[in-house]
Structure formats: C-alpha cells, structure tokens
Amino acid sequence: MLNWIWCGFFIAAFLAAIAQSLFLGNSEIWSELIGSTFSSAKTAFQICLNLTGMLCLWLGFLKIAEKSGITNLLAAFLKPLFQKIMPDVPANHPALGSIVMNIAANVLGLDNAATPMGLKAMEQLQTLNPHKDQASSAQIMFMVINASAVTLIPITILMYRSELGSLNPSAVFVPILLATSVSSLVGFLAVAWVQKLPIFNRVVLSYLGGFLALIGVLAWYFLSLSPEDRLTASAQGGNFILFLIIIVFIAAGLVKKLNVYEEFILGAKEGFDIAIRIIPYLVAMLVAIAVFRTSGCLDYIVQAFAWLFSSLGLNTDFVAALPTAVMKPLSGSGARAMMIETMQTYGADSFPAFVSCVIQGSTETTFYVLAVYFGVVKITKVGAALPCALLADLAGIVAAISLSYVFY
C-alpha cells in the first residue's frame, strides 16, 4: 500500500502541475517542483544526521534498562493483568516477557527497538495458536495494544521538535500522554467486548482503575491551570520525567554492578544502525510529500476539509494537521514526514504543528503493524484486530485535536 501511496504523490503532483501550466499559465511550477525535490532530499538527510546522536542516546539507556532488570520488574508488575486479558497464555510462557519488553519500549517512544521484541512475542504466541492461519485471541489483543499507540514518552517527537527549532519541545508531552491513553483504553475495551473477556474483576479493574486515576489526576491538574501556565507546566513536567528516567536507568545499572558505560555503548551502536536505516525512507517520503504540496494537491485537500468543518460550524485551525492523521494508519514514515513538513511550513511552535505532533504521538501505523506482526507468522485471517485498531486510532485522533485546543 505504501508503494501506491508514494507513487500516487508523484503522479498527482505531475497531473496537478500539468493543469497549472496549461490552464493557470503557471510556467514556473516545473522549476518549483524540481527545487522542492532537491531541497527536501537535503533536508531529510540533515534531519537524520542530527537525529543520530539522540537515537544513540536513548537506545543506549534502554540497553541499560534491559540489562539491569527493569524490564523484568515491569513483567512481574503486569503479569497478573496479562493472565486475565490473555487467558490462553500460560502464566510462565516466554511470550509474556517479550510482550512486556515490547510495551516498555513503546512507552519510551522507541518504536524501532520495540518492533523486534514485538515480532518475537508474536512468534511465541503463534506456538500456542491451534489455527495457524487465523489470529488467536491473545494475538489480536497484543496487536491492538500495539496499534493503539501506548506511547507515554514520545522521545522521537520531542527530538524532531527540538531539531526543527521549537522553543518548548516538551510542550506536547502531557497532551500526548492523555491522548494516547484514550486511544489505548478504547482499543483495549473494544477487544475485550468482542472477545467477551471478564474484565469486570478485581485484578483488571485494579489496573484500569489505577491507570484512569493517574490520567484523571493529570487531567484535573492541568485543566486547573491557566493556558500560559499549562504550557509551561507541560514542558517542565516532561523534561523532569525524561531526566528522572535517565537517572533511574543508570542507578539500576550501578546497583546491579553492570559496566554501565559499556552497556550504553552497545545500545548506542544499535541506535546508530537505526539512524542509518531511516535515511532512505525519510528521503523518499519527504521528497514525495514536498512535490505533492508544491503542486498544490495537499492544499486542495486541506481546503476541502476546511470547507467541510466550517460548514458544520466548527473551528478549522486544526485542519492543516489532518494530513498527519490521514497518513498515520497507513505509514509511520509517511506520517512522520507529514509532521515534519507541517512544522517546516507553519513553524515548529505553530498550532498546526502542535496538533500534528500530538496526533503523531497518540495514533499508530495500524496497517503497517497488522501486515508486519501477522505477516511474520503468516496469519491471513486477522478477525477483529483491524476494526478494533482503527477504532482506537479514531479515538486517538479526536482526543489529540480536542486536547490540543486545551493545551496550546
């Protein structure tokens, strides 16, 4: 699907450029297209080059967390919950550890680190699946939890905001925290309803109650602040939590008597490899999106949405961020490129860029996750996984837009 989307951008841009040159007399459109092609390719490489250090940094700290046993503590903490929502998985099955590590990496916003652990978990769950071409209940639950974007620390988004000149890169931290919580909760409840899971028991309700209480306290606190104080508190709170995580990881490594420095280097090397692999994908998508926008196609789509929402009497300030929302379920790299393009066009601290970043952090690449996670075990019948995941995406988008109006 990404192949058709990518080619479609170029074809649509070409046809739009022909129309402009023939009917609008815009003979400069061809030089503008070529200029945007070269400049966006250069920009994509520069962004990846600048991100290399940050990716090395966070994957290095994640390696310390793994070796120090923090992920094992998370597994022990969450095991009672998974025994209730995945009753077909034995209590001591290795898939539970892989699932928790995958979720922990997602929580830290390290998507590339989470994927290998997620694929391993899916393969381990497949050993329990009696129908090899059909997704099991546990696999559906795991996939939807992944596709509902359970990212509480959006490291990558904060890095992009910083690299593109935002004065408050962490200002989106709390809105993303709240929006991704809505997305995850809706996805979980949808699967539980379809599978008729007995979630109204003491164990599940305790976890959900604690989760909702935490989100409720955060929401109440930030809603009680003035708009100016809310933005400042969000940025300061995000920075404090991020640095606290670093200290906790290092302290845990020292307690375990690890060579913390060497473990960090091992993880940083993985970060460097990931940064190198990102370059061709980001170049491809940024170039395609740049020519699509330069040709005027994206403006026409945005104007159509603006007309629709304005005719309904709604505020349309968020419409410029909708390309990210439309692309996110289809392609992570495409949505990331849309987010970057929005920040470059309107400014990193503009409202459209703010909304785009919150959407990026609260939704997931549903079709990509579906294809990769089920494709690795050759499952062709995905059952309720797709509709439940798309419902979670929709909830995340609506929450992201609503919360952006509150926090910006």
Sine and cosine of phi, psi and omega as CSV:
sin_phi,cos_phi,sin_psi,cos_psi,sin_omega,cos_omega
0.00,0.00,-0.65,0.76,0.01,-1.00
-0.87,0.48,-0.56,0.83,0.04,-1.00
-0.86,0.51,-0.71,0.71,-0.01,-1.00
-0.94,0.35,-0.61,0.79,0.03,-1.00
-0.90,0.44,-0.73,0.69,-0.03,-1.00
-0.89,0.46,-0.74,0.68,0.04,-1.00
-0.90,0.44,-0.60,0.80,0.00,-1.00
-0.88,0.47,-0.59,0.81,0.05,-1.00
-0.86,0.51,-0.73,0.68,-0.03,-1.00
-0.93,0.38,-0.68,0.73,-0.01,-1.00
-0.91,0.42,-0.70,0.72,0.01,-1.00
-0.89,0.45,-0.65,0.76,0.02,-1.00
-0.90,0.44,-0.65,0.76,0.01,-1.00
-0.89,0.45,-0.72,0.69,-0.01,-1.00
-0.92,0.40,-0.64,0.77,0.03,-1.00
-0.91,0.42,-0.62,0.78,0.01,-1.00
-0.92,0.40,-0.63,0.78,0.07,-1.00
-0.87,0.49,-0.70,0.71,0.00,-1.00
-0.89,0.46,-0.66,0.75,0.01,-1.00
-0.91,0.40,-0.66,0.75,-0.04,-1.00
-0.95,0.32,-0.56,0.83,-0.04,-1.00
-1.00,0.09,-0.69,0.73,-0.14,-0.99
-0.98,-0.19,-0.41,0.91,-0.01,-1.00
-0.95,-0.32,-0.08,1.00,0.03,-1.00
0.92,0.38,0.41,0.91,-0.01,-1.00
-1.00,0.02,1.00,0.06,-0.05,-1.00
-0.98,0.22,-0.22,0.98,-0.01,-1.00
-0.99,0.11,-0.11,0.99,-0.10,-0.99
-0.87,0.49,-0.56,0.83,-0.05,-1.00
-0.95,0.33,-0.65,0.76,0.06,-1.00
-0.93,0.38,-0.56,0.83,0.05,-1.00
-0.91,0.41,-0.63,0.77,0.02,-1.00
-0.90,0.43,-0.72,0.69,0.01,-1.00
-0.90,0.43,-0.65,0.76,0.02,-1.00
-0.88,0.47,-0.68,0.73,0.01,-1.00
-0.93,0.38,-0.53,0.85,0.03,-1.00
-0.89,0.46,-0.77,0.64,-0.03,-1.00
-0.94,0.35,-0.68,0.73,-0.07,-1.00
-0.93,0.37,-0.60,0.80,0.00,-1.00
-0.94,0.33,-0.55,0.84,0.07,-1.00
-0.90,0.43,-0.67,0.74,0.03,-1.00
-0.91,0.42,-0.67,0.74,0.01,-1.00
-0.89,0.46,-0.68,0.74,-0.01,-1.00
-0.87,0.50,-0.69,0.72,0.00,-1.00
-0.91,0.41,-0.66,0.75,0.00,-1.00
-0.90,0.44,-0.64,0.77,0.02,-1.00
-0.90,0.44,-0.72,0.69,0.01,-1.00
-0.89,0.45,-0.63,0.78,0.00,-1.00
-0.90,0.44,-0.68,0.74,0.00,-1.00
-0.94,0.33,-0.49,0.87,-0.02,-1.00
-0.98,0.19,-0.26,0.97,-0.08,-1.00
-0.84,0.55,-0.71,0.70,-0.01,-1.00
-0.88,0.47,-0.67,0.74,-0.03,-1.00
-0.93,0.36,-0.62,0.78,0.04,-1.00
-0.91,0.41,-0.66,0.75,0.06,-1.00
-0.88,0.48,-0.66,0.75,-0.03,-1.00
-0.86,0.50,-0.80,0.59,-0.14,-0.99
-0.97,0.23,-0.55,0.83,0.09,-1.00
-0.94,0.33,-0.47,0.88,0.11,-0.99
-0.91,0.42,-0.70,0.72,0.03,-1.00
-0.92,0.38,-0.58,0.82,0.03,-1.00
-0.91,0.42,-0.60,0.80,0.05,-1.00
-0.89,0.46,-0.64,0.77,0.06,-1.00
-0.89,0.46,-0.66,0.75,0.01,-1.00
-0.88,0.47,-0.65,0.76,0.00,-1.00
-0.91,0.41,-0.74,0.67,-0.08,-1.00
-0.95,0.32,-0.47,0.89,-0.04,-1.00
-0.99,0.12,-0.14,0.99,0.06,-1.00
1.00,-0.06,0.14,0.99,0.02,-1.00
-0.89,0.46,-0.64,0.77,0.02,-1.00
-0.91,0.41,-0.54,0.84,0.06,-1.00
-0.92,0.39,-0.60,0.80,0.07,-1.00
-0.90,0.44,-0.65,0.76,0.05,-1.00
-0.89,0.46,-0.64,0.76,0.01,-1.00
-0.89,0.46,-0.68,0.73,0.01,-1.00
-0.91,0.42,-0.60,0.80,-0.02,-1.00
-0.93,0.36,-0.61,0.80,-0.10,-0.99
-0.99,-0.11,-0.14,0.99,-0.06,-1.00
-0.84,0.55,-0.69,0.72,0.03,-1.00
-0.85,0.52,-0.59,0.80,0.01,-1.00
-0.92,0.40,-0.73,0.68,-0.04,-1.00
-0.92,0.40,-0.47,0.88,0.05,-1.00
-0.92,0.39,-0.42,0.91,0.03,-1.00
-1.00,0.03,-0.64,0.77,-0.07,-1.00
-1.00,0.02,-0.24,0.97,0.11,-0.99
-0.78,-0.63,0.92,0.38,-0.12,-0.99
-0.90,0.43,-0.34,0.94,-0.01,-1.00
-0.98,0.18,-0.16,0.99,-0.02,-1.00
-0.99,-0.12,0.84,-0.54,0.01,-1.00
-0.85,0.53,0.47,-0.88,-0.11,-0.99
-0.85,0.53,-0.61,0.79,-0.07,-1.00
-0.96,-0.26,0.34,0.94,-0.02,-1.00
-0.94,0.34,0.66,-0.75,-0.03,-1.00
-0.88,0.48,-0.34,0.94,0.01,-1.00
-0.88,0.48,-0.53,0.85,-0.03,-1.00
-0.90,0.44,-0.65,0.76,0.03,-1.00
-0.91,0.42,-0.66,0.75,0.02,-1.00
-0.91,0.41,-0.62,0.78,0.02,-1.00
-0.89,0.46,-0.72,0.70,-0.02,-1.00
-0.90,0.43,-0.66,0.75,0.03,-1.00
-0.90,0.43,-0.62,0.78,0.06,-1.00
-0.89,0.46,-0.72,0.69,0.00,-1.00
-0.91,0.41,-0.62,0.79,0.03,-1.00
-0.88,0.48,-0.67,0.75,0.03,-1.00
-0.91,0.40,-0.63,0.78,0.06,-1.00
-0.90,0.43,-0.65,0.76,0.02,-1.00
-0.86,0.50,-0.59,0.81,0.02,-1.00
-0.99,0.16,-0.01,1.00,0.03,-1.00
0.97,0.24,0.28,0.96,-0.03,-1.00
-0.99,-0.16,0.97,0.23,-0.12,-0.99
-0.85,0.52,-0.68,0.73,-0.06,-1.00
-0.92,0.38,-0.49,0.87,0.06,-1.00
-0.97,0.22,-0.48,0.88,-0.05,-1.00
-0.97,0.26,-0.55,0.84,-0.11,-0.99
-0.87,0.50,-0.75,0.66,0.01,-1.00
-0.85,0.52,-0.65,0.76,0.02,-1.00
-0.93,0.37,-0.57,0.82,0.04,-1.00
-0.92,0.39,-0.66,0.75,0.03,-1.00
-0.91,0.41,-0.61,0.79,0.05,-1.00
-0.90,0.44,-0.67,0.74,0.02,-1.00
-0.89,0.45,-0.65,0.76,0.00,-1.00
-0.91,0.42,-0.64,0.77,0.04,-1.00
-0.91,0.42,-0.64,0.77,0.02,-1.00
-0.92,0.38,-0.61,0.79,0.07,-1.00
-0.92,0.38,-0.50,0.87,0.00,-1.00
-0.91,0.41,-0.46,0.89,0.03,-1.00
-0.92,0.39,-0.34,0.94,0.03,-1.00
-0.99,-0.12,-0.08,1.00,-0.10,-0.99
-1.00,0.09,0.89,-0.46,-0.01,-1.00
-0.97,0.26,-0.36,0.93,0.01,-1.00
-0.90,-0.43,0.99,-0.14,-0.21,-0.98
-0.92,0.39,-0.38,0.93,0.00,-1.00
-0.99,-0.14,0.04,1.00,-0.06,-1.00
-0.81,-0.59,0.74,-0.67,-0.03,-1.00
-0.90,0.44,0.73,-0.69,0.05,-1.00
-0.98,0.19,0.20,-0.98,0.00,-1.00
-0.87,0.49,-0.67,0.74,0.00,-1.00
-0.90,0.43,-0.64,0.77,0.01,-1.00
-0.92,0.40,-0.62,0.79,0.04,-1.00
-0.90,0.43,-0.71,0.71,0.01,-1.00
-0.88,0.48,-0.70,0.71,-0.01,-1.00
-0.90,0.44,-0.68,0.73,-0.02,-1.00
-0.90,0.43,-0.68,0.74,-0.03,-1.00
-0.93,0.36,-0.61,0.80,0.07,-1.00
-0.88,0.48,-0.66,0.75,0.07,-1.00
-0.90,0.43,-0.71,0.71,-0.08,-1.00
-0.97,0.24,-0.15,0.99,0.02,-1.00
-1.00,-0.04,0.14,0.99,0.15,-0.99
0.88,0.48,0.88,0.47,-0.01,-1.00
-0.98,0.18,0.81,0.58,-0.04,-1.00
-0.99,-0.17,0.93,-0.36,-0.01,-1.00
-0.99,-0.15,-0.31,0.95,0.03,-1.00
-0.80,-0.60,1.00,-0.02,-0.12,-0.99
-0.98,0.18,0.94,0.33,-0.09,-1.00
-0.83,0.56,-0.74,0.67,-0.08,-1.00
-0.88,0.48,-0.68,0.74,-0.01,-1.00
-0.91,0.42,-0.66,0.75,0.04,-1.00
-0.89,0.45,-0.59,0.81,0.03,-1.00
-0.91,0.42,-0.71,0.70,0.01,-1.00
-0.88,0.47,-0.68,0.74,0.01,-1.00
-0.88,0.47,-0.65,0.76,0.02,-1.00
-0.92,0.40,-0.71,0.70,-0.04,-1.00
-0.91,0.42,-0.49,0.87,-0.05,-1.00
-1.00,-0.09,0.22,0.98,0.21,-0.98
1.00,-0.09,0.29,0.96,0.02,-1.00
-0.93,0.37,0.67,-0.74,0.05,-1.00
-0.98,0.19,-0.39,0.92,0.02,-1.00
-0.73,-0.68,0.96,0.27,-0.06,-1.00
-0.84,0.54,-0.54,0.84,-0.07,-1.00
-1.00,0.04,0.10,0.99,-0.03,-1.00
-0.89,0.45,-0.41,0.91,-0.02,-1.00
-1.00,0.04,-0.02,1.00,-0.11,-0.99
-0.85,0.52,-0.82,0.57,-0.07,-1.00
-0.93,0.36,-0.69,0.73,0.08,-1.00
-0.83,0.55,-0.64,0.77,0.04,-1.00
-0.92,0.40,-0.66,0.75,0.03,-1.00
-0.83,0.57,-0.72,0.69,-0.03,-1.00
-0.95,0.31,-0.68,0.74,-0.05,-1.00
-0.93,0.37,-0.67,0.75,0.01,-1.00
-0.93,0.36,-0.46,0.89,0.07,-1.00
-0.92,0.39,-0.66,0.76,0.06,-1.00
-0.88,0.47,-0.72,0.69,-0.01,-1.00
-0.87,0.50,-0.73,0.68,-0.03,-1.00
-0.91,0.43,-0.67,0.74,-0.02,-1.00
-0.91,0.42,-0.68,0.73,0.02,-1.00
-0.90,0.43,-0.68,0.73,0.03,-1.00
-0.88,0.47,-0.71,0.70,0.01,-1.00
-0.88,0.47,-0.74,0.68,-0.02,-1.00
-0.91,0.42,-0.56,0.83,0.02,-1.00
-0.90,0.43,-0.72,0.70,0.02,-1.00
-0.91,0.40,-0.67,0.74,0.00,-1.00
-0.87,0.49,-0.62,0.78,0.02,-1.00
-0.93,0.37,-0.69,0.72,-0.01,-1.00
-0.90,0.43,-0.67,0.74,-0.04,-1.00
-1.00,0.06,-0.03,1.00,0.01,-1.00
0.82,0.58,0.70,0.72,0.02,-1.00
-0.96,0.27,0.65,-0.76,0.03,-1.00
-0.98,0.20,0.96,0.29,-0.08,-1.00
-0.98,0.17,-0.20,0.98,0.00,-1.00
-1.00,0.02,0.89,0.46,0.09,-1.00
-0.78,-0.63,0.15,-0.99,-0.14,-0.99
-0.88,0.47,-0.64,0.77,-0.06,-1.00
-0.92,0.39,-0.82,0.58,-0.06,-1.00
-0.90,0.43,-0.69,0.72,-0.02,-1.00
-0.91,0.42,-0.50,0.87,0.05,-1.00
-0.92,0.40,-0.71,0.70,0.03,-1.00
-0.91,0.42,-0.74,0.67,0.00,-1.00
-0.90,0.43,-0.63,0.77,0.02,-1.00
-0.89,0.46,-0.68,0.73,0.05,-1.00
-0.90,0.44,-0.65,0.76,0.03,-1.00
-0.88,0.47,-0.76,0.64,-0.02,-1.00
-0.92,0.39,-0.58,0.82,0.03,-1.00
-0.90,0.44,-0.68,0.73,0.02,-1.00
-0.88,0.47,-0.73,0.68,0.00,-1.00
-0.91,0.42,-0.62,0.78,0.00,-1.00
-0.90,0.44,-0.68,0.74,0.03,-1.00
-0.89,0.45,-0.69,0.72,0.03,-1.00
-0.88,0.47,-0.71,0.70,-0.01,-1.00
-0.89,0.46,-0.71,0.70,-0.01,-1.00
-0.88,0.47,-0.68,0.73,-0.04,-1.00
-0.89,0.45,-0.74,0.67,-0.07,-1.00
-0.96,0.28,-0.51,0.86,0.06,-1.00
-0.94,0.33,-0.38,0.93,0.01,-1.00
-0.98,0.18,-0.19,0.98,-0.01,-1.00
-1.00,0.01,0.35,-0.94,0.12,-0.99
-0.95,0.31,0.35,-0.94,-0.01,-1.00
-0.82,0.57,-0.64,0.77,-0.01,-1.00
-0.93,0.38,-0.72,0.70,0.00,-1.00
-0.92,0.38,-0.52,0.86,-0.01,-1.00
-0.90,0.44,-0.68,0.73,-0.01,-1.00
-0.92,0.39,-0.66,0.75,0.00,-1.00
-0.91,0.41,-0.71,0.71,-0.01,-1.00
-0.90,0.43,-0.61,0.80,0.03,-1.00
-0.89,0.46,-0.71,0.70,-0.01,-1.00
-0.92,0.40,-0.72,0.69,-0.02,-1.00
-0.92,0.40,-0.65,0.76,0.03,-1.00
-0.89,0.45,-0.66,0.75,0.03,-1.00
-0.89,0.45,-0.69,0.72,0.01,-1.00
-0.90,0.44,-0.65,0.76,0.00,-1.00
-0.89,0.46,-0.72,0.69,-0.03,-1.00
-0.90,0.44,-0.67,0.74,-0.01,-1.00
-0.88,0.47,-0.70,0.72,-0.01,-1.00
-0.95,0.32,-0.55,0.83,0.05,-1.00
-0.88,0.47,-0.64,0.77,0.03,-1.00
-0.87,0.49,-0.67,0.74,0.03,-1.00
-0.86,0.52,-0.73,0.69,-0.03,-1.00
-0.90,0.44,-0.67,0.75,0.00,-1.00
-0.89,0.47,-0.69,0.72,0.01,-1.00
-0.87,0.48,-0.73,0.68,-0.02,-1.00
-0.90,0.43,-0.70,0.72,-0.01,-1.00
-0.88,0.47,-0.66,0.75,0.02,-1.00
-0.89,0.45,-0.63,0.78,0.03,-1.00
-0.91,0.42,-0.64,0.77,0.02,-1.00
-0.92,0.39,-0.64,0.77,0.03,-1.00
-0.88,0.48,-0.62,0.78,0.02,-1.00
-0.99,0.17,0.03,1.00,0.02,-1.00
0.86,0.51,0.63,0.78,0.07,-1.00
-0.99,0.13,0.40,-0.92,0.23,-0.97
-0.99,0.16,1.00,0.08,-0.15,-0.99
-0.85,0.53,-0.64,0.77,-0.01,-1.00
-0.88,0.47,-0.72,0.70,-0.03,-1.00
-0.92,0.40,-0.64,0.77,0.04,-1.00
-0.89,0.45,-0.64,0.77,0.05,-1.00
-0.88,0.48,-0.68,0.74,-0.01,-1.00
-0.88,0.47,-0.66,0.75,0.01,-1.00
-0.87,0.50,-0.71,0.71,0.03,-1.00
-0.93,0.38,-0.61,0.79,0.00,-1.00
-0.89,0.45,-0.58,0.82,0.05,-1.00
-0.89,0.46,-0.62,0.78,0.07,-1.00
-0.90,0.44,-0.62,0.79,0.04,-1.00
-0.89,0.45,-0.63,0.78,0.03,-1.00
-0.90,0.43,-0.68,0.73,0.02,-1.00
-0.88,0.47,-0.65,0.76,0.01,-1.00
-0.90,0.44,-0.68,0.73,-0.01,-1.00
-0.87,0.50,-0.65,0.76,0.02,-1.00
-0.90,0.43,-0.65,0.76,-0.03,-1.00
-0.94,0.34,-0.40,0.92,-0.02,-1.00
-0.95,0.32,-0.52,0.85,-0.18,-0.98
-0.79,0.61,-0.83,0.56,-0.06,-1.00
-0.89,0.46,-0.58,0.81,-0.01,-1.00
-0.93,0.37,-0.68,0.74,-0.02,-1.00
-0.94,0.34,-0.62,0.78,0.07,-1.00
-0.87,0.49,-0.74,0.68,-0.04,-1.00
-0.86,0.51,-0.74,0.67,-0.08,-1.00
-0.96,0.27,-0.64,0.77,0.00,-1.00
-0.91,0.42,-0.62,0.79,0.05,-1.00
-0.91,0.42,-0.73,0.68,-0.02,-1.00
-0.88,0.47,-0.69,0.72,-0.02,-1.00
-0.93,0.36,-0.60,0.80,0.00,-1.00
-0.88,0.47,-0.72,0.70,0.00,-1.00
-0.94,0.34,-0.55,0.83,0.05,-1.00
-0.89,0.46,-0.69,0.73,0.02,-1.00
-0.94,0.33,-0.68,0.74,-0.02,-1.00
-0.88,0.48,-0.58,0.81,-0.01,-1.00
-0.95,0.32,-0.26,0.97,0.00,-1.00
0.99,-0.14,-0.09,1.00,-0.06,-1.00
-0.89,0.46,-0.72,0.70,-0.04,-1.00
-0.91,0.41,-0.57,0.82,0.04,-1.00
-0.89,0.45,-0.63,0.78,0.02,-1.00
-0.89,0.46,-0.66,0.75,0.00,-1.00
-0.91,0.42,-0.70,0.71,0.00,-1.00
-0.89,0.45,-0.65,0.76,0.02,-1.00
-0.90,0.44,-0.59,0.81,0.02,-1.00
-0.91,0.42,-0.68,0.73,0.06,-1.00
-0.91,0.42,-0.65,0.76,0.01,-1.00
-0.87,0.49,-0.69,0.73,0.02,-1.00
-0.89,0.46,-0.68,0.74,-0.02,-1.00
-0.88,0.47,-0.76,0.65,-0.06,-1.00
-0.95,0.30,-0.56,0.83,0.04,-1.00
-0.93,0.36,-0.57,0.83,0.04,-1.00
-0.92,0.38,-0.38,0.93,0.07,-1.00
-1.00,0.01,0.02,1.00,0.02,-1.00
0.99,0.17,0.36,0.93,-0.04,-1.00
-0.98,-0.18,0.40,-0.92,0.10,-1.00
-0.94,0.35,0.68,-0.74,-0.12,-0.99
-0.93,-0.37,0.26,0.97,-0.03,-1.00
-0.90,0.43,-0.40,0.92,-0.07,-1.00
-1.00,0.07,-0.15,0.99,-0.16,-0.99
-0.87,0.49,-0.58,0.82,-0.02,-1.00
-0.90,0.45,-0.31,0.95,0.02,-1.00
-1.00,-0.02,-0.10,0.99,-0.07,-1.00
-0.90,0.44,-0.51,0.86,0.06,-1.00
-0.80,0.59,-0.60,0.80,0.05,-1.00
-0.90,0.43,-0.67,0.74,-0.01,-1.00
-0.91,0.41,-0.63,0.78,-0.02,-1.00
-0.94,0.35,-0.62,0.79,-0.08,-1.00
-0.99,0.15,-0.49,0.87,-0.18,-0.98
-0.83,0.55,-0.71,0.71,0.01,-1.00
-0.90,0.43,-0.35,0.94,-0.07,-1.00
-1.00,-0.05,-0.65,0.76,-0.13,-0.99
-0.45,-0.89,0.83,-0.55,0.06,-1.00
-0.92,0.39,-0.69,0.72,0.01,-1.00
-0.92,0.39,-0.59,0.81,0.05,-1.00
-0.91,0.41,-0.70,0.71,0.02,-1.00
-0.91,0.41,-0.63,0.77,0.04,-1.00
-0.89,0.46,-0.66,0.75,0.04,-1.00
-0.91,0.41,-0.62,0.79,0.07,-1.00
-0.88,0.47,-0.68,0.73,0.02,-1.00
-0.88,0.47,-0.72,0.69,0.01,-1.00
-0.89,0.45,-0.68,0.73,0.01,-1.00
-0.89,0.46,-0.63,0.78,0.04,-1.00
-0.90,0.43,-0.68,0.74,0.02,-1.00
-0.91,0.41,-0.62,0.78,0.01,-1.00
-0.93,0.36,-0.58,0.81,-0.07,-1.00
-0.98,0.20,-0.71,0.71,-0.11,-0.99
-0.97,-0.24,-0.21,0.98,-0.06,-1.00
0.96,-0.28,0.62,-0.78,-0.09,-1.00
-0.90,0.43,-0.46,0.89,-0.03,-1.00
-0.97,-0.25,0.25,0.97,0.04,-1.00
-0.97,0.23,0.28,-0.96,0.01,-1.00
-0.91,0.42,-0.70,0.71,0.05,-1.00
-0.85,0.53,-0.64,0.77,0.03,-1.00
-0.92,0.39,-0.62,0.79,0.04,-1.00
-0.87,0.49,-0.75,0.66,0.01,-1.00
-0.89,0.45,-0.68,0.73,-0.02,-1.00
-0.87,0.49,-0.66,0.75,0.00,-1.00
-0.92,0.38,-0.64,0.76,0.01,-1.00
-0.92,0.40,-0.66,0.75,0.07,-1.00
-0.88,0.47,-0.70,0.72,0.00,-1.00
-0.86,0.50,-0.60,0.80,-0.04,-1.00
-1.00,0.10,-0.24,0.97,-0.10,-1.00
-0.93,-0.37,0.02,1.00,0.03,-1.00
-0.77,-0.64,0.15,-0.99,-0.08,-1.00
-0.70,-0.72,0.27,-0.96,0.01,-1.00
-0.99,0.14,0.99,0.17,-0.16,-0.99
-0.85,0.53,-0.77,0.64,-0.06,-1.00
-0.92,0.39,-0.58,0.81,0.05,-1.00
-0.91,0.41,-0.75,0.66,0.00,-1.00
-0.87,0.50,-0.67,0.74,0.00,-1.00
-0.87,0.50,-0.74,0.67,-0.05,-1.00
-0.91,0.41,-0.70,0.72,-0.08,-1.00
-0.96,0.30,-0.76,0.65,-0.11,-0.99
-0.94,0.35,-0.65,0.76,0.04,-1.00
-0.99,0.12,-0.48,0.87,0.01,-1.00
-0.91,0.41,-0.55,0.83,-0.05,-1.00
-0.92,0.40,-0.40,0.92,0.03,-1.00
-0.92,-0.38,0.19,0.98,0.11,-0.99
0.88,0.48,0.64,0.77,0.09,-1.00
-1.00,0.02,0.78,-0.62,-0.01,-1.00
-0.95,-0.32,-0.34,0.94,0.00,-1.00
-0.95,-0.32,0.97,-0.25,-0.15,-0.99
-1.00,-0.07,-0.10,0.99,0.07,-1.00
0.87,0.49,-0.74,-0.67,-0.08,-1.00
-0.99,0.11,0.05,1.00,-0.08,-1.00
-0.87,0.50,-0.72,0.69,-0.07,-1.00
-0.92,0.39,-0.81,0.59,-0.01,-1.00
-0.88,0.48,-0.61,0.79,0.01,-1.00
-0.92,0.40,-0.65,0.76,0.01,-1.00
-0.93,0.37,-0.65,0.76,0.03,-1.00
-0.91,0.40,-0.58,0.81,0.07,-1.00
-0.89,0.45,-0.65,0.76,0.05,-1.00
-0.90,0.44,-0.65,0.76,0.04,-1.00
-0.87,0.49,-0.72,0.70,0.00,-1.00
-0.87,0.49,-0.69,0.73,0.02,-1.00
-0.89,0.45,-0.64,0.77,0.02,-1.00
-0.91,0.42,-0.64,0.77,0.00,-1.00
-0.91,0.41,-0.73,0.68,0.01,-1.00
-0.88,0.48,-0.69,0.72,0.01,-1.00
-0.91,0.42,-0.65,0.76,-0.02,-1.00
-0.89,0.46,-0.71,0.70,0.00,-1.00
-0.91,0.42,-0.70,0.71,-0.03,-1.00
-0.90,0.44,-0.70,0.71,-0.04,-1.00
-0.94,0.34,-0.49,0.87,0.04,-1.00
-0.90,0.43,-0.61,0.79,0.06,-1.00
-0.91,0.42,-0.53,0.85,-0.01,-1.00
-0.97,0.26,-0.66,0.75,-0.16,-0.99
-1.00,-0.08,-0.36,0.93,-0.11,-0.99
-0.97,0.25,0.00,0.00,0.00,0.00
